[in-house]
Amino acid sequence: MAAQQLNWHKVAEGEAELILSETKIAVVEVKGKKICLGKYQEEWFGFAYKCPHASGIMQDGYIDALGNIVCPLHRYKFSVKNGRNTSGEGYFLKTYPVQLREDGMFVGLPDAGLFGSW
């Protein structure tokens, strides 16, 4: 199976441009979709704006010391690296690759392909 093609979208000129919540999570908009950005161990990660369980706003959650994004509603935990549920409920949080380059910060979204939706 071939690797999924990504389209990279510039979301900020750099880290300083991001508006972080009290919990150090920013929200950016790419093609009309809100995506959260959080930093863990000096690396940026992108993940879904809403929790897959009960649609909690993930910006209001936090990233714990183990690298889990914790939902503010029911404290479900998801790995910041791959979106896997680490607290046992079986949900999966969509994640997006983030690159900090000399010319800005970019989020990678899957190529829309034949059916146009991601």
N, CA, C and O atoms as a GROMACS GRO file, in nm:
protein
  472
    1MET      N    1   0.084  -0.118   0.000
    1MET     CA    2   0.000   0.000   0.000
    1MET      C    3   0.089   0.125   0.000
    1MET      O    4   0.183   0.134   0.078
    2ALA      N    5   0.058   0.218  -0.087
    2ALA     CA    6   0.139   0.339  -0.099
    2ALA      C    7   0.112   0.434   0.016
    2ALA      O    8   0.002   0.437   0.071
    3ALA      N    9   0.213   0.512   0.052
    3ALA     CA   10   0.198   0.612   0.157
    3ALA      C   11   0.100   0.719   0.111
    3ALA      O   12   0.094   0.753  -0.007
    4GLN      N   13   0.023   0.770   0.203
    4GLN     CA   14  -0.076   0.871   0.172
    4GLN      C   15  -0.009   1.003   0.138
    4GLN      O   16   0.082   1.047   0.209
    5GLN      N   17  -0.054   1.066   0.029
    5GLN     CA   18  -0.002   1.196  -0.011
    5GLN      C   19  -0.054   1.303   0.083
    5GLN      O   20  -0.171   1.300   0.122
    6LEU      N   21   0.032   1.396   0.120
    6LEU     CA   22  -0.009   1.506   0.205
    6LEU      C   23   0.003   1.637   0.132
    6LEU      O   24   0.095   1.658   0.053
    7ASN      N   25  -0.090   1.725   0.159
    7ASN     CA   26  -0.081   1.863   0.115
    7ASN      C   27  -0.045   1.945   0.238
    7ASN      O   28  -0.113   1.935   0.341
    8TRP      N   29   0.061   2.025   0.228
    8TRP     CA   30   0.108   2.103   0.342
    8TRP      C   31   0.050   2.243   0.336
    8TRP      O   32   0.057   2.309   0.232
    9HIS      N   33  -0.008   2.288   0.448
    9HIS     CA   34  -0.074   2.418   0.455
    9HIS      C   35  -0.006   2.503   0.563
    9HIS      O   36   0.009   2.461   0.678
   10LYS      N   37   0.034   2.622   0.523
   10LYS     CA   38   0.097   2.713   0.618
   10LYS      C   39  -0.010   2.768   0.713
   10LYS      O   40  -0.112   2.820   0.669
   11VAL      N   41   0.015   2.756   0.844
   11VAL     CA   42  -0.082   2.800   0.944
   11VAL      C   43  -0.029   2.915   1.030
   11VAL      O   44  -0.106   2.980   1.100
   12ALA      N   45   0.100   2.941   1.024
   12ALA     CA   46   0.160   3.050   1.102
   12ALA      C   47   0.298   3.082   1.047
   12ALA      O   48   0.362   2.998   0.983
   13GLU      N   49   0.343   3.205   1.072
   13GLU     CA   50   0.478   3.243   1.032
   13GLU      C   51   0.582   3.175   1.121
   13GLU      O   52   0.697   3.157   1.081
   14GLY      N   53   0.541   3.138   1.243
   14GLY     CA   54   0.629   3.073   1.338
   14GLY      C   55   0.556   3.047   1.468
   14GLY      O   56   0.439   3.084   1.482
   15GLU      N   57   0.624   2.985   1.562
   15GLU     CA   58   0.564   2.950   1.690
   15GLU      C   59   0.507   3.072   1.763
   15GLU      O   60   0.399   3.064   1.822
   16ALA      N   61   0.578   3.183   1.757
   16ALA     CA   62   0.538   3.302   1.832
   16ALA      C   63   0.403   3.356   1.785
   16ALA      O   64   0.335   3.426   1.861
   17GLU      N   65   0.364   3.326   1.664
   17GLU     CA   66   0.238   3.376   1.609
   17GLU      C   67   0.116   3.300   1.662
   17GLU      O   68   0.005   3.352   1.657
   18LEU      N   69   0.136   3.180   1.713
   18LEU     CA   70   0.024   3.099   1.761
   18LEU      C   71  -0.032   3.158   1.890
   18LEU      O   72   0.042   3.203   1.977
   19ILE      N   73  -0.163   3.155   1.900
   19ILE     CA   74  -0.231   3.200   2.021
   19ILE      C   75  -0.263   3.076   2.103
   19ILE      O   76  -0.352   2.998   2.068
   20LEU      N   77  -0.189   3.059   2.213
   20LEU     CA   78  -0.204   2.940   2.295
   20LEU      C   79  -0.306   2.962   2.407
   20LEU      O   80  -0.314   3.070   2.465
   21SER      N   81  -0.383   2.857   2.435
   21SER     CA   82  -0.475   2.862   2.548
   21SER      C   83  -0.394   2.852   2.678
   21SER      O   84  -0.272   2.838   2.674
   22GLU      N   85  -0.463   2.860   2.790
   22GLU     CA   86  -0.395   2.843   2.919
   22GLU      C   87  -0.327   2.707   2.928
   22GLU      O   88  -0.228   2.691   2.999
   23THR      N   89  -0.381   2.609   2.854
   23THR     CA   90  -0.325   2.474   2.857
   23THR      C   91  -0.222   2.452   2.746
   23THR      O   92  -0.183   2.338   2.719
   24LYS      N   93  -0.179   2.560   2.683
   24LYS     CA   94  -0.073   2.557   2.581
   24LYS      C   95  -0.114   2.483   2.453
   24LYS      O   96  -0.030   2.420   2.388
   25ILE      N   97  -0.241   2.492   2.417
   25ILE     CA   98  -0.290   2.434   2.292
   25ILE      C   99  -0.348   2.546   2.207
   25ILE      O  100  -0.428   2.626   2.255
   26ALA      N  101  -0.308   2.552   2.080
   26ALA     CA  102  -0.357   2.653   1.987
   26ALA      C  103  -0.457   2.590   1.890
   26ALA      O  104  -0.459   2.468   1.872
   27VAL      N  105  -0.540   2.673   1.830
   27VAL     CA  106  -0.632   2.627   1.726
   27VAL      C  107  -0.601   2.706   1.600
   27VAL      O  108  -0.590   2.829   1.603
   28VAL      N  109  -0.588   2.634   1.489
   28VAL     CA  110  -0.570   2.697   1.358
   28VAL      C  111  -0.681   2.646   1.268
   28VAL      O  112  -0.745   2.545   1.296
   29GLU      N  113  -0.703   2.719   1.159
   29GLU     CA  114  -0.805   2.675   1.065
   29GLU      C  115  -0.739   2.647   0.931
   29GLU      O  116  -0.663   2.728   0.879
   30VAL      N  117  -0.768   2.530   0.877
   30VAL     CA  118  -0.714   2.488   0.748
   30VAL      C  119  -0.830   2.441   0.662
   30VAL      O  120  -0.899   2.345   0.697
   31LYS      N  121  -0.851   2.509   0.551
   31LYS     CA  122  -0.959   2.472   0.458
   31LYS      C  123  -1.092   2.461   0.531
   31LYS      O  124  -1.170   2.368   0.505
   32GLY      N  125  -1.119   2.555   0.621
   32GLY     CA  126  -1.246   2.558   0.692
   32GLY      C  127  -1.259   2.460   0.808
   32GLY      O  128  -1.366   2.449   0.868
   33LYS      N  129  -1.151   2.389   0.840
   33LYS     CA  130  -1.154   2.290   0.947
   33LYS      C  131  -1.063   2.336   1.061
   33LYS      O  132  -0.949   2.377   1.037
   34LYS      N  133  -1.114   2.329   1.185
   34LYS     CA  134  -1.033   2.365   1.300
   34LYS      C  135  -0.944   2.246   1.341
   34LYS      O  136  -0.989   2.132   1.348
   35ILE      N  137  -0.818   2.277   1.366
   35ILE     CA  138  -0.719   2.177   1.408
   35ILE      C  139  -0.645   2.233   1.529
   35ILE      O  140  -0.604   2.349   1.531
   36CYS      N  141  -0.627   2.150   1.630
   36CYS     CA  142  -0.550   2.190   1.748
   36CYS      C  143  -0.402   2.162   1.725
   36CYS      O  144  -0.366   2.065   1.658
   37LEU      N  145  -0.318   2.247   1.780
   37LEU     CA  146  -0.173   2.228   1.778
   37LEU      C  147  -0.122   2.234   1.922
   37LEU      O  148  -0.154   2.326   1.997
   38GLY      N  149  -0.044   2.135   1.958
   38GLY     CA  150   0.014   2.132   2.091
   38GLY      C  151   0.159   2.091   2.085
   38GLY      O  152   0.201   2.022   1.993
   39LYS      N  153   0.236   2.134   2.184
   39LYS     CA  154   0.378   2.105   2.187
   39LYS      C  155   0.408   2.008   2.301
   39LYS      O  156   0.363   2.026   2.414
   40TYR      N  157   0.484   1.904   2.268
   40TYR     CA  158   0.526   1.806   2.368
   40TYR      C  159   0.672   1.773   2.343
   40TYR      O  160   0.709   1.734   2.232
   41GLN      N  161   0.756   1.787   2.443
   41GLN     CA  162   0.900   1.761   2.433
   41GLN      C  163   0.962   1.832   2.313
   41GLN      O  164   1.033   1.770   2.233
   42GLU      N  165   0.934   1.960   2.302
   42GLU     CA  166   0.991   2.047   2.198
   42GLU      C  167   0.946   2.012   2.056
   42GLU      O  168   1.007   2.060   1.960
   43GLU      N  169   0.843   1.932   2.039
   43GLU     CA  170   0.791   1.896   1.907
   43GLU      C  171   0.643   1.932   1.900
   43GLU      O  172   0.568   1.912   1.996
   44TRP      N  173   0.601   1.986   1.784
   44TRP     CA  174   0.461   2.023   1.764
   44TRP      C  175   0.383   1.907   1.706
   44TRP      O  176   0.434   1.830   1.624
   45PHE      N  177   0.258   1.896   1.750
   45PHE     CA  178   0.168   1.791   1.702
   45PHE      C  179   0.032   1.854   1.669
   45PHE      O  180  -0.011   1.949   1.734
   46GLY      N  181  -0.032   1.800   1.567
   46GLY     CA  182  -0.166   1.846   1.530
   46GLY      C  183  -0.267   1.736   1.561
   46GLY      O  184  -0.239   1.618   1.544
   47PHE      N  185  -0.386   1.778   1.606
   47PHE     CA  186  -0.489   1.680   1.638
   47PHE      C  187  -0.628   1.743   1.627
   47PHE      O  188  -0.642   1.865   1.621
   48ALA      N  189  -0.729   1.657   1.625
   48ALA     CA  190  -0.866   1.700   1.605
   48ALA      C  191  -0.911   1.803   1.709
   48ALA      O  192  -0.866   1.800   1.824
   49TYR      N  193  -0.998   1.892   1.667
   49TYR     CA  194  -1.052   1.997   1.753
   49TYR      C  195  -1.151   1.939   1.855
   49TYR      O  196  -1.162   1.989   1.967
   50LYS      N  197  -1.223   1.834   1.814
   50LYS     CA  198  -1.324   1.774   1.902
   50LYS      C  199  -1.289   1.630   1.936
   50LYS      O  200  -1.237   1.555   1.853
   51CYS      N  201  -1.319   1.592   2.059
   51CYS     CA  202  -1.298   1.454   2.105
   51CYS      C  203  -1.395   1.361   2.031
   51CYS      O  204  -1.511   1.396   2.012
   52PRO      N  205  -1.348   1.244   1.989
   52PRO     CA  206  -1.436   1.150   1.919
   52PRO      C  207  -1.544   1.088   2.008
   52PRO      O  208  -1.638   1.027   1.958
   53HIS      N  209  -1.531   1.102   2.139
   53HIS     CA  210  -1.629   1.042   2.230
   53HIS      C  211  -1.755   1.129   2.244
   53HIS      O  212  -1.864   1.087   2.207
   54ALA      N  213  -1.739   1.250   2.297
   54ALA     CA  214  -1.856   1.335   2.323
   54ALA      C  215  -1.836   1.478   2.273
   54ALA      O  216  -1.901   1.570   2.321
   55SER      N  217  -1.746   1.496   2.177
   55SER     CA  218  -1.721   1.625   2.113
   55SER      C  219  -1.669   1.733   2.206
   55SER      O  220  -1.694   1.852   2.184
   56GLY      N  221  -1.596   1.694   2.311
   56GLY     CA  222  -1.531   1.792   2.396
   56GLY      C  223  -1.430   1.871   2.314
   56GLY      O  224  -1.366   1.816   2.224
   57ILE      N  225  -1.416   1.998   2.344
   57ILE     CA  226  -1.322   2.084   2.271
   57ILE      C  227  -1.181   2.056   2.325
   57ILE      O  228  -1.150   2.089   2.440
   58MET      N  229  -1.098   1.996   2.242
   58MET     CA  230  -0.966   1.951   2.286
   58MET      C  231  -0.874   2.067   2.324
   58MET      O  232  -0.779   2.046   2.400
   59GLN      N  233  -0.898   2.187   2.275
   59GLN     CA  234  -0.818   2.302   2.316
   59GLN      C  235  -0.835   2.329   2.464
   59GLN      O  236  -0.745   2.385   2.528
   60ASP      N  237  -0.948   2.290   2.520
   60ASP     CA  238  -0.974   2.311   2.662
   60ASP      C  239  -0.914   2.200   2.749
   60ASP      O  240  -0.918   2.208   2.872
   61GLY      N  241  -0.860   2.097   2.685
   61GLY     CA  242  -0.791   1.990   2.756
   61GLY      C  243  -0.646   2.028   2.777
   61GLY      O  244  -0.611   2.146   2.778
   62TYR      N  245  -0.562   1.927   2.793
   62TYR     CA  246  -0.419   1.955   2.811
   62TYR      C  247  -0.337   1.833   2.767
   62TYR      O  248  -0.391   1.724   2.747
   63ILE      N  249  -0.207   1.854   2.753
   63ILE     CA  250  -0.114   1.745   2.722
   63ILE      C  251  -0.043   1.711   2.852
   63ILE      O  252   0.022   1.796   2.913
   64ASP      N  253  -0.057   1.584   2.896
   64ASP     CA  254   0.002   1.545   3.025
   64ASP      C  255   0.152   1.513   3.010
   64ASP      O  256   0.207   1.518   2.900
   65ALA      N  257   0.215   1.479   3.121
   65ALA     CA  258   0.360   1.454   3.124
   65ALA      C  259   0.401   1.332   3.042
   65ALA      O  260   0.518   1.319   3.006
   66LEU      N  261   0.306   1.243   3.010
   66LEU     CA  262   0.337   1.123   2.932
   66LEU      C  263   0.312   1.143   2.782
   66LEU      O  264   0.332   1.051   2.703
   67GLY      N  265   0.267   1.262   2.743
   67GLY     CA  266   0.241   1.288   2.602
   67GLY      C  267   0.102   1.248   2.558
   67GLY      O  268   0.082   1.212   2.442
   68ASN      N  269   0.006   1.252   2.650
   68ASN     CA  270  -0.133   1.222   2.616
   68ASN      C  271  -0.213   1.351   2.614
   68ASN      O  272  -0.199   1.436   2.702
   69ILE      N  273  -0.298   1.365   2.513
   69ILE     CA  274  -0.393   1.474   2.510
   69ILE      C  275  -0.511   1.429   2.596
   69ILE      O  276  -0.567   1.322   2.573
   70VAL      N  277  -0.548   1.510   2.693
   70VAL     CA  278  -0.655   1.472   2.785
   70VAL      C  279  -0.778   1.557   2.755
   70VAL      O  280  -0.774   1.680   2.760
   71CYS      N  281  -0.889   1.490   2.724
   71CYS     CA  282  -1.014   1.559   2.693
   71CYS      C  283  -1.069   1.625   2.819
   71CYS      O  284  -1.067   1.565   2.927
   72PRO      N  285  -1.119   1.749   2.807
   72PRO     CA  286  -1.168   1.819   2.925
   72PRO      C  287  -1.301   1.764   2.979
   72PRO      O  288  -1.333   1.787   3.096
   73LEU      N  289  -1.377   1.694   2.898
   73LEU     CA  290  -1.508   1.647   2.945
   73LEU      C  291  -1.501   1.524   3.035
   73LEU      O  292  -1.549   1.526   3.148
   74HIS      N  293  -1.442   1.416   2.984
   74HIS     CA  294  -1.442   1.289   3.057
   74HIS      C  295  -1.302   1.236   3.086
   74HIS      O  296  -1.287   1.123   3.134
   75ARG      N  297  -1.200   1.317   3.057
   75ARG     CA  298  -1.060   1.282   3.085
   75ARG      C  299  -1.010   1.163   3.003
   75ARG      O  300  -0.915   1.096   3.044
   76TYR      N  301  -1.072   1.137   2.889
   76TYR     CA  302  -1.018   1.034   2.800
   76TYR      C  303  -0.882   1.083   2.753
   76TYR      O  304  -0.863   1.202   2.732
   77LYS      N  305  -0.788   0.990   2.736
   77LYS     CA  306  -0.653   1.025   2.697
   77LYS      C  307  -0.618   0.964   2.561
   77LYS      O  308  -0.654   0.850   2.530
   78PHE      N  309  -0.546   1.043   2.482
   78PHE     CA  310  -0.504   1.002   2.348
   78PHE      C  311  -0.357   1.036   2.329
   78PHE      O  312  -0.313   1.144   2.369
   79SER      N  313  -0.281   0.946   2.268
   79SER     CA  314  -0.141   0.973   2.241
   79SER      C  315  -0.128   1.090   2.145
   79SER      O  316  -0.192   1.092   2.040
   80VAL      N  317  -0.045   1.188   2.180
   80VAL     CA  318  -0.023   1.303   2.095
   80VAL      C  319   0.047   1.261   1.965
   80VAL      O  320   0.037   1.330   1.864
   81LYS      N  321   0.117   1.149   1.969
   81LYS     CA  322   0.194   1.104   1.852
   81LYS      C  323   0.111   1.032   1.748
   81LYS      O  324   0.138   1.044   1.628
   82ASN      N  325   0.009   0.955   1.791
   82ASN     CA  326  -0.066   0.876   1.692
   82ASN      C  327  -0.217   0.875   1.714
   82ASN      O  328  -0.290   0.813   1.636
   83GLY      N  329  -0.267   0.943   1.817
   83GLY     CA  330  -0.410   0.953   1.840
   83GLY      C  331  -0.475   0.832   1.907
   83GLY      O  332  -0.596   0.831   1.929
   84ARG      N  333  -0.394   0.730   1.939
   84ARG     CA  334  -0.451   0.611   2.003
   84ARG      C  335  -0.500   0.642   2.142
   84ARG      O  336  -0.435   0.714   2.218
   85ASN      N  337  -0.615   0.588   2.176
   85ASN     CA  338  -0.673   0.605   2.308
   85ASN      C  339  -0.589   0.527   2.409
   85ASN      O  340  -0.570   0.406   2.393
   86THR      N  341  -0.538   0.594   2.512
   86THR     CA  342  -0.450   0.528   2.609
   86THR      C  343  -0.517   0.503   2.742
   86THR      O  344  -0.456   0.445   2.832
   87SER      N  345  -0.643   0.546   2.756
   87SER     CA  346  -0.713   0.525   2.883
   87SER      C  347  -0.815   0.412   2.874
   87SER      O  348  -0.891   0.389   2.968
   88GLY      N  349  -0.818   0.340   2.760
   88GLY     CA  350  -0.894   0.216   2.751
   88GLY      C  351  -1.033   0.221   2.692
   88GLY      O  352  -1.100   0.118   2.686
   89GLU      N  353  -1.080   0.336   2.647
   89GLU     CA  354  -1.217   0.343   2.596
   89GLU      C  355  -1.231   0.300   2.451
   89GLU      O  356  -1.342   0.271   2.406
   90GLY      N  357  -1.120   0.295   2.376
   90GLY     CA  358  -1.124   0.245   2.239
   90GLY      C  359  -1.147   0.348   2.130
   90GLY      O  360  -1.160   0.311   2.013
   91TYR      N  361  -1.153   0.475   2.164
   91TYR     CA  362  -1.171   0.579   2.062
   91TYR      C  363  -1.036   0.614   1.999
   91TYR      O  364  -0.931   0.575   2.049
   92PHE      N  365  -1.042   0.687   1.888
   92PHE     CA  366  -0.920   0.727   1.817
   92PHE      C  367  -0.933   0.874   1.782
   92PHE      O  368  -1.033   0.916   1.722
   93LEU      N  369  -0.833   0.954   1.819
   93LEU     CA  370  -0.831   1.097   1.790
   93LEU      C  371  -0.750   1.120   1.663
   93LEU      O  372  -0.634   1.078   1.655
   94LYS      N  373  -0.808   1.186   1.566
   94LYS     CA  374  -0.738   1.215   1.440
   94LYS      C  375  -0.618   1.303   1.469
   94LYS      O  376  -0.627   1.400   1.544
   95THR      N  377  -0.505   1.270   1.408
   95THR     CA  378  -0.384   1.349   1.424
   95THR      C  379  -0.334   1.397   1.288
   95THR      O  380  -0.368   1.340   1.184
   96TYR      N  381  -0.255   1.503   1.290
   96TYR     CA  382  -0.200   1.563   1.168
   96TYR      C  383  -0.052   1.595   1.190
   96TYR      O  384  -0.015   1.642   1.297
   97PRO      N  385   0.032   1.568   1.090
   97PRO     CA  386   0.174   1.604   1.104
   97PRO      C  387   0.193   1.755   1.099
   97PRO      O  388   0.122   1.827   1.028
   98VAL      N  389   0.290   1.802   1.174
   98VAL     CA  390   0.322   1.945   1.179
   98VAL      C  391   0.471   1.960   1.152
   98VAL      O  392   0.553   1.884   1.203
   99GLN      N  393   0.504   2.058   1.069
   99GLN     CA  394   0.645   2.088   1.042
   99GLN      C  395   0.671   2.236   1.071
   99GLN      O  396   0.598   2.324   1.025
  100LEU      N  397   0.775   2.261   1.148
  100LEU     CA  398   0.822   2.397   1.172
  100LEU      C  399   0.942   2.416   1.081
  100LEU      O  400   1.047   2.355   1.101
  101ARG      N  401   0.926   2.503   0.980
  101ARG     CA  402   1.031   2.528   0.882
  101ARG      C  403   1.079   2.672   0.894
  101ARG      O  404   1.023   2.752   0.969
  102GLU      N  405   1.183   2.704   0.819
  102GLU     CA  406   1.234   2.841   0.820
  102GLU      C  407   1.129   2.941   0.775
  102GLU      O  408   1.128   3.056   0.820
  103ASP      N  409   1.040   2.898   0.683
  103ASP     CA  410   0.940   2.990   0.628
  103ASP      C  411   0.804   2.978   0.696
  103ASP      O  412   0.706   3.032   0.645
  104GLY      N  413   0.794   2.908   0.810
  104GLY     CA  414   0.669   2.904   0.884
  104GLY      C  415   0.635   2.767   0.939
  104GLY      O  416   0.714   2.673   0.933
  105MET      N  417   0.514   2.760   0.994
  105MET     CA  418   0.463   2.634   1.050
  105MET      C  419   0.357   2.580   0.955
  105MET      O  420   0.269   2.653   0.908
  106PHE      N  421   0.367   2.450   0.927
  106PHE     CA  422   0.280   2.386   0.830
  106PHE      C  423   0.212   2.263   0.890
  106PHE      O  424   0.270   2.192   0.972
  107VAL      N  425   0.088   2.240   0.848
  107VAL     CA  426   0.013   2.121   0.888
  107VAL      C  427  -0.012   2.040   0.761
  107VAL      O  428  -0.052   2.094   0.659
  108GLY      N  429   0.012   1.908   0.769
  108GLY     CA  430  -0.008   1.819   0.656
  108GLY      C  431  -0.146   1.756   0.661
  108GLY      O  432  -0.184   1.694   0.760
  109LEU      N  433  -0.221   1.774   0.553
  109LEU     CA  434  -0.353   1.712   0.542
  109LEU      C  435  -0.350   1.612   0.427
  109LEU      O  436  -0.282   1.633   0.327
  110PRO      N  437  -0.425   1.503   0.442
  110PRO     CA  438  -0.428   1.404   0.335
  110PRO      C  439  -0.478   1.468   0.205
  110PRO      O  440  -0.565   1.555   0.206
  111ASP      N  441  -0.422   1.423   0.095
  111ASP     CA  442  -0.467   1.465  -0.037
  111ASP      C  443  -0.612   1.426  -0.050
  111ASP      O  444  -0.650   1.314  -0.016
  112ALA      N  445  -0.695   1.518  -0.099
  112ALA     CA  446  -0.839   1.492  -0.110
  112ALA      C  447  -0.868   1.373  -0.201
  112ALA      O  448  -0.966   1.302  -0.179
  113GLY      N  449  -0.784   1.351  -0.302
  113GLY     CA  450  -0.801   1.236  -0.389
  113GLY      C  451  -0.932   1.238  -0.468
  113GLY      O  452  -0.989   1.344  -0.493
  114LEU      N  453  -0.976   1.122  -0.506
  114LEU     CA  454  -1.090   1.105  -0.596
  114LEU      C  455  -1.221   1.154  -0.535
  114LEU      O  456  -1.303   1.212  -0.607
  115PHE      N  457  -1.241   1.134  -0.408
  115PHE     CA  458  -1.371   1.163  -0.348
  115PHE      C  459  -1.376   1.297  -0.273
  115PHE      O  460  -1.481   1.334  -0.221
  116GLY      N  461  -1.265   1.368  -0.268
  116GLY     CA  462  -1.263   1.506  -0.223
  116GLY      C  463  -1.270   1.535  -0.074
  116GLY      O  464  -1.247   1.650  -0.036
  117SER      N  465  -1.298   1.439   0.010
  117SER     CA  466  -1.313   1.469   0.152
  117SER      C  467  -1.199   1.409   0.233
  117SER      O  468  -1.141   1.307   0.196
  118TRP      N  469  -1.167   1.474   0.344
  118TRP     CA  470  -1.066   1.420   0.435
  118TRP      C  471  -1.122   1.430   0.572
  118TRP      O  472  -1.057   1.390   0.669
   0.00000   0.00000   0.00000
